[in-house]
Every structure is written in structure tokens, then in C-alpha cells.
Amino acid sequence: MRRLLLASLMLYSACDFPHGSLGARDGAPPGDAADAPMIDAMIDGPAPLCYGRAPFTVCLSAEPSGAVVLAGSIESTACTYNGVTALPGEIVTAENGSMVCVVAGASIDMTGISVGTSGDKPVVLIASGNITVPSGTRLDASSATNNVTGVPTGPGFDPPDCGAPAPGGANDNGAGGGAGGSFGSVGGNGAAGVAAAGGTAKPAAMNVVTLRGGCPGGDGGAGTNGGVLGGPGGGAIALFAHGMLMIDGTVTASGAAGVGGKVSRGGGGGGGSGGMIVMHAQTIMIGGSAVIVANGGGGGGGAGNSSSGGENGTDAGSLLTTPAAGGNDTGGGASVGGNGATKGAPAQDAPSAANGGGGGGGGLGIIRVLSGLQQLNTARFSPNPS
């Protein structure tokens, strides 16, 4: 029986799991690039209805049952699957008040899924047995920017602790670009326009203890025809199994592109940061086709004094090692947007401009592997798991 539950991210000692260990990596900073070849094999206890490992713990009121095969979309605000709320549902209030949308079963498999297409809550998959993401399937908690309308889609996270993203300054003679979103790593700075400052990226988040999405990029400054949006951050997804977690497909929580500056002389929007992916199981198997990413989106290009605006940046999506490119400028002294971050390259600042400045690239998200027996193939992750 498929179950869609509203559950809460629990941070209390009754569900604390003392046995799991990250060894030398325990407490490593988000986005840490050190390799961690072996993760502790202990499946944590003692509460049989609690999943994950503190502080990333979700407790249910009943043991999940039935085989769940996912082949549609989850909207996390109302916690619906393909537009329908499955019953029975359950709402549990955590001590910290945070809520997550849970899909639970004795096992979870998928033939293709888009997660959190418009939702504002993290999505958690829970199985009392195994979770399988086969080759050719996509578990998608990334955000995206529509190249035609410039309207963001996907989870579009903007957690309160991101603070207000830094926009570019407005000026008809040459506006500044917005800063890229910062989360697991620092986003890129927006470029100054000829007459206005670019946005300065905020520091990376430290000691993240809540399952949450990434941070948006700052809006591009207004030129003669107004400003544009920064890209939203990637979403948040967790996979918790008391058995085996097998991934040979794609799991993404990447950031979206910043929108290109408006004609004329508008600044480009900053790219959104990657979001968050958390895993916990007795055994974690990462196949050779797996792609597990939470990268930053590219910043939007600035607009010059021509008749066209700057180009949108590139959504990070499932790009593993190739940075999401910043959008092109339109000439006339405008600047390109900065590239988004991957584990091999930091987010780029947009170069300075003589008209509209480009937006900075989005920073990395965070990937946490909490337990499991696995020689992790870190070549399939960006950023590396901590």
C-alpha cells in the first residue's frame, strides 16, 4: 500500500542513533572534498519506527507496508502524488516544528520520478526494506528556469536561514548582476555595471542540522526596463532504508540558472545553489551509472545597449563534472554570467562590465551519507559526500 505521509524531522534523543559513524569524516564541513572510502555498516537503533540518523531523523507512527513503485510526481507542499493525496496520511509535529513530506513502504522502486515539482517541503523516501533507483531513472529535486518565460520551476527552495539574496544595483546606465546563492560552498559575486554595484555572495552555511533546500541567487539589477530573477536553489531529498539503498540512476538536487538581464543595460540574476541529499541504510550500493549531484546553477548574462537582453544561465540539473555555464551577454560592454560550482570548480564571479553586469554562479549543495557498508564511488558524486 502506497503511503504518503506528512512527518517531521525529529531532533530528539529517543530517536538518536549512537552506533553509526562517519569515522574521520564525522563532523566534516559541508562539501568537504576528502575521500571517505568506507562508511560504518551498523544499522542504527533502537527505535524500529525511526529512520535516518540524528540529527537527520524521521519517526513514523506505524511500520511502512506494501511495495511502492513510483512513476509520477510528488508535490511536497500538500504531500500529494500525481495530484492525489494518498490515504491514510499522518501528520507528526516535531519539537523543532519542521515538516517533511514522506513516501513510505516496505520497499520503494521507481520507473521514473520527478520530486517536489512545486513543493516547499523536503521529500523523504522511507522503506523498512530496500530502496532502488535503477539505471535510467531520475529522482529529481532540482530547480530549473524556463528559458522562454524566465519563470523558475521545481522545488524552488528559499529557506529562512538563507537570508535575503544579494541583488545587483539598479541603474539605467548599467545595472549590477545578482550574487550566486551560497550553501555548501560560496556562490559567485555579481558583476558591477558601469553605474551600479554587483551583489556580494554570502558565506557558505556551517553545521547544517536540518534537512533543507539550497539558497537562491540574487535578482539582477534593473536597467531601463526593470530587473530579473535569480535562480532558485535546489530542493532537499532524503533516502532512508532499514535494508539496502541501491542507486544506479540519477538523484539530483541542483540549483537553477539566473535569468539574463533585461534590455537595455539590465543586470543578470545569480544562479541558485545546490540543495541537499541525505542517505542512510544498512548497505548502500552506488552503481557505475549513478549520478548523485547538488551543483550550482549558472548566472544570467548582463544586457548591453543593444535590442536584446542577456541570456539565461544554464540549469545545473544532472551535470556531474561540467559546470553549469553562465549566460552570454548581448555585447555593447555587458558581461557574461559566472559558471555554477561543481566539486572540481568553485562558483565563478561574473566579470566586470561597461553596461549591465552578469550574475554570479551558484554554490554547491550538500550531500550527507550517514551510514551503510559501501566502498563509495565518489566519482559519481558532486559534491563529495560528507
N, C-alpha and C positions, 0 to 999 in steps of 0.2 A: 504494500500500500504506500503510494507516494504521500509524503507528508511535507507540507510547507509550514514552518513554524516561525513565529517571532520569538526569538530567545535573546538572552542578554549576555554580554561579555563580562564574565564574572571575575572578580579580583579578590575573592575572599579565601581564607585559609582552608575551609572544608574541602575545597577542590584543588588545593595546592598539590603539586606533584613533585616530591622531593628527589626522585630517583633519576630523572632524565638529566643529561649533562651535555654541554657543548665542549667539554674539555677545555683546551687552551683558548677556544673561541668564545666561551661563555662570557657575556658582557662586552663582546667586541662591538665597536661602533658601527652604526648603520652604514652599509656599502663597503665594509671592510674588504680589502682585496686579498687578504691572506687566504691560502688554500686550507681547507679543512677536509682531509680525505675520509675520515671515519666519524660517524655520529653514533652516540650511545644507543645500544639496542634495546634498553629497557623500555617496556611499555609502562607508562606511569599509572599510578593508582592513588588512593584506594577507591574512590567513588566510581561505581560502574556506569553511572549516567553522566559523568563529566568527561569531556573530551578536550584535547589540547593539553597545554601545559602552562601554568601560571607564568606571566600574567595574561597569557592568551588562552583563556579557559572558557568553555561554554558548557553549561549543565542543563540537561533536559529533565522533564518530569516523568518521562516514560522511555523505555528502551525502543529505539527505532526498529521498524519491522517492514518486511517486504522489499522486493528488488525494485529499485528506481532506475529507469532508463530515461535520460534527459535528451531531448531533441528539439528544444524550443528556446524560449527566453524567460528570464526571471526579472521582474520589476521589483526592486527591493524596498521601495517606499511603503507599499501596501503588502509586500511579500506575496506577489502573485506569480503564477507560472502560466505562460501563454494567455495572460489576461484573466485567468480564473484563479480564485483563491481556493486552494485545496483544503478540505476539512478532514479530520479535526485539526484545528490550529491551536497554538499555545502562545501566550504572552507571559514572559517572565521578566520581572524588573530586577536589574542588578543593583548592588549597593551604590555603584557609581552612576547608575541611571542610563548607561549607554545601551543601545539596542542593535541587534543584528538580525538579518533575515536568514533563517536556517532551512536547508533542504536536507531531510534525514531519511535514511533507510537502512535495512540490513546490509545492502550493498548499493553502490551507485556506479553506473556505467553511463556512457554517453555516445551518441552518434553525431554530435554537433550541438553547440550551445552558445548563446550569447547571454552573458550575465549582466544584470543591472543596467539595462539599456537606458533607463531614465531615473533610476533609483538613487536615493540619498543615504542608504544604509549599506554597510558591508554585507557581503554574502558569505555564508559558511556552509560547506558541504560536510555532512557528518554521516559516517557509516559504522555500524557495530562490527561489520566485516571489512570488505575491501572497497576501495575507490579506484576506478580505472579510467584513465584518459588515453584512449588508444591513438595510434598514429593516424593522422588525417583529420582529427577532431580538434576543436578550438574552444577552450574555456576562456571567455573574453570579458575582462573587466576593464578594458582600455577605454579612453575617451577619444573623440575624433572631432575635427572641424570640417563642416561641409564646404567644399571648395567653391560652390556656387553661391550659397546664401551667407556663408561665414558664420552660421549658427552651430554651436557645439552640440554633439550628441554623445551618448554613453553615460557612465555614472556621473561625470562632471563634478567630482568632489571639491568642496571648498570648506574643509574643517575649520572650526573657530580658531584653533590654535595655529593656523597658518598666518593669521593676521591679514591685514589688507595688503594685497599685492601692490608692488610699486609701479605706478603708471608712468608713462612718458609725459613730459610737459607739453602744454598746448601753445601753439603759435602759428599764425597764418603764414609766416615766412619760413617755417621749417620746424615741425614738432619733433619731440623726442620719442624713442621707442620704449615700450614697456620692458621691465625686467622679467627674466625667466623665473618660473616657480622653483623654490628650493624645498627639498625634503630629505632624502637620503644623502644628497650632496647639494652643493650650492648651484643655483641657476646662473645663467649669464646676465651681465648688465645690458640694459638697453642703450642704444647709441644716442648721443645728443644730436638734436637737429641743429641747424645753423643758428636758431634763436631760442632754443629751449633744451633743458636737461633731459637726459635719458633716465629711466628708472634704475635704481641700485638694488641688486638682488639681496634678499635676506639670508641670514646664516642657515646652514643645514639644521634639521631637527636633531636633538640629542635625547637618548634614553627614552625612546618611544615605547610605551607600555600599553597602548590601546590599538586595537585593530582599526585602522583608519585609512582614508584615501590620501592622495597627494595634494599638492598645492597649485593653484592656478598661476599663470603668468599675468603680469600687469598689462592693463589696457594701453594701446598705442595712443599717443597724444593727438589731439585734434588739430588738423591744418585748416584749410579754408572750408572743408565740408564735414567736419566732425571727426571723432575718434573711432577706434575699432577695439574689438575684444581680444584679451589674452586668451590663450588656450586653457581649458580646464585640466586639472590634474587627473591622473589615473585613479581607478577605483581601488577597492580593497576586497580581497578574497582569501578565505582560509579553507584548507582541506584537512580534515581530521578523521582518521580511521583507527579503530582498535585492531584491525588486521593489517592489510598491506595497502600502500598507496603506490600505484603503478602509473607512471607518466611517460608516454611515448609520443604524445601530441603536443599541442601548444597551449600554454597558460600565460595570459598576458594581463598586465595592469599598467599599461604605459600611458604617458601624457599626450595631450592633443597639441596641434600646431597653433601658433599665434596667427591672427588674421593680418593680411597685408594692409599697409597704410592707405587711407583714402586720398584720392586726388583732390586738391593738389597739396603736396608737401606734408601729408599726414605721417605720423609715426606708426610703425608696425607693432602688433601685440606680441608679448612674450610667450614662449612656449610653456605648456604645463609640465610639471614634474611627473615622474613615475609615481605610481601608487604603492600598494603593499600586498605581498603574497606571503602567507604563513602556512607551514606544513607540519603535521605531526602524525606519526603512525608507528606501529611496531616495526615494520620494514618499509623502506622507501626505495623504490626501483625507478631509476631515471634511464630511459632508453636512448639509443643513439640518434633518434629522430626528434627528441624532445626539444622544445624551445620554451624557456621559462624566463620572461622578461618583464621589467618595470622601468623602462627607459624614459627619457625626457623628450618632449616634442620640440620641433624647430620653431624659431622665432619668425614672425612675419616680416617681410621686406618693407622698407620705407618707400614713400612716394616722392617723386621729384616734381618738376613743374610741367610735366607732360600731361596728356589727356587720359592717362590710365593710372590706376593705383598700384601699390606694391603687391607682390604675390604672397599668398599664404605660405607659411612654412609647411613642413611635412609632418604628418602624424607619426609617432614612434611605432605604434601598433606592435607587430611581432618582429620588428627588426632586431637582430641579435647582436651583431658586431658593427653594422653600418649605422653611423649616427643619423638621426632624423635631420634632414637638411633645412637650413633657414631659407625663407622665401627670397626670391630675387627682387632687386629694386627696379624702378622704372627709368633709370637713367636720370640725367639732369642733376647729378650730385647727391641723389639719395643713397642709402646704404642697404646692403643685404642683411637678412636676419642671421642670428647666430645658430649654429647647429645644437641639437639637443645632446644630452650626455648618454654615453654607454659606459660600461665598466672599463673600456680601454681609452676613453677620452672624456675629459670634463666638458660641461656645457660651455659653449662659446659666448663671449661678449660680442655684440654687434659692433662693427667698425664705425668710426665717426662719419658724419655726413655733412654735406653742404646744403641739404634741404631736409627731407624727412628722414629720421633715424630708424633703423631696423630694431626689432625686438630681440632680446636675449634668448638663448636656448634654455629649455627646461632641464632641471637637475634630475638625478637618479631617484628612483623609489627605493624601497627596502624589501628584501626577501629574507625571511627567517625560516630555518629548518630546525625544529625543536627537538626531534628525536628520530630514531629509526636506524636500522642496520643497513648501511649503504656506502659503497665507495662512490661518493658523489662525483658525477661527471660535470665538473664546474665549467667546462667549455660550453655547456648547454644553458648556462645561467647568465643573465646580465641584469643587475649587478651580481657579484658572487654572493652566495648565501652567508648569513652570519648566524 
